[in-house]
Amino acid sequence: MQVAAREALRRATEESVDATVAAYQDGSACVELIAGLRGKDHALTLSLRRIREGMSNPAARGPQMPPTS
């Protein structure tokens, strides 16, 4: 039972990480599109880049679960 639960947790974590990476990449592409349209020094571009930096910082994503052995 514990082995199955651990495997389900591992799969769910992997899916979550994959979804997070995909969302970051899509968001990052949108930020760069806006930067291309508005300019790299436009206030919106700068604001979006600050938000993006927070998304790429793992410590800003909330508490982490300890690794299981």
C-alpha positions as a Python dict, from the first residue, in 0.01 Angstrom:
ca = {
    (1, 'M'): (0, 0, 0),
    (2, 'Q'): (277, 245, 92),
    (3, 'V'): (471, 160, -222),
    (4, 'A'): (168, 235, -441),
    (5, 'A'): (105, 562, -256),
    (6, 'R'): (469, 662, -293),
    (7, 'E'): (460, 585, -665),
    (8, 'A'): (137, 786, -707),
    (9, 'L'): (301, 1079, -526),
    (10, 'R'): (608, 1054, -748),
    (11, 'R'): (395, 1054, -1063),
    (12, 'A'): (181, 1344, -940),
    (13, 'T'): (494, 1541, -853),
    (14, 'E'): (645, 1472, -1194),
    (15, 'E'): (323, 1585, -1367),
    (16, 'S'): (315, 1899, -1152),
    (17, 'V'): (675, 1985, -1234),
    (18, 'D'): (615, 1927, -1605),
    (19, 'A'): (306, 2153, -1596),
    (20, 'T'): (498, 2421, -1406),
    (21, 'V'): (783, 2415, -1657),
    (22, 'A'): (540, 2434, -1950),
    (23, 'A'): (352, 2725, -1791),
    (24, 'Y'): (677, 2909, -1722),
    (25, 'Q'): (795, 2860, -2079),
    (26, 'D'): (463, 2981, -2222),
    (27, 'G'): (457, 3279, -1988),
    (28, 'S'): (817, 3362, -2067),
    (29, 'A'): (744, 3353, -2440),
    (30, 'C'): (454, 3595, -2387),
    (31, 'V'): (676, 3830, -2187),
    (32, 'E'): (932, 3832, -2467),
    (33, 'L'): (659, 3893, -2724),
    (34, 'I'): (539, 4195, -2528),
    (35, 'A'): (899, 4313, -2492),
    (36, 'G'): (934, 4292, -2868),
    (37, 'L'): (616, 4491, -2924),
    (38, 'R'): (654, 4750, -2648),
    (39, 'G'): (1030, 4768, -2609),
    (40, 'K'): (1261, 4628, -2347),
    (41, 'D'): (1244, 4943, -2130),
    (42, 'H'): (865, 4984, -2134),
    (43, 'A'): (704, 4982, -1786),
    (44, 'L'): (486, 4680, -1869),
    (45, 'T'): (785, 4481, -1992),
    (46, 'L'): (985, 4561, -1680),
    (47, 'S'): (694, 4467, -1454),
    (48, 'L'): (635, 4138, -1634),
    (49, 'R'): (1003, 4052, -1620),
    (50, 'R'): (1004, 4108, -1242),
    (51, 'I'): (706, 3876, -1208),
    (52, 'R'): (877, 3618, -1429),
    (53, 'E'): (1190, 3630, -1212),
    (54, 'G'): (973, 3539, -912),
    (55, 'M'): (827, 3244, -1104),
    (56, 'S'): (1172, 3105, -1177),
    (57, 'N'): (1278, 3128, -812),
    (58, 'P'): (1194, 2791, -647),
    (59, 'A'): (1195, 2950, -300),
    (60, 'A'): (908, 3177, -410),
    (61, 'R'): (688, 2878, -497),
    (62, 'G'): (598, 2788, -140),
    (63, 'P'): (711, 2523, 106),
    (64, 'Q'): (893, 2221, -27),
    (65, 'M'): (823, 1863, 78),
    (66, 'P'): (1122, 1679, 223),
    (67, 'P'): (1266, 1410, -5),
    (68, 'T'): (1143, 1056, 57),
    (69, 'S'): (1381, 767, 78),
}
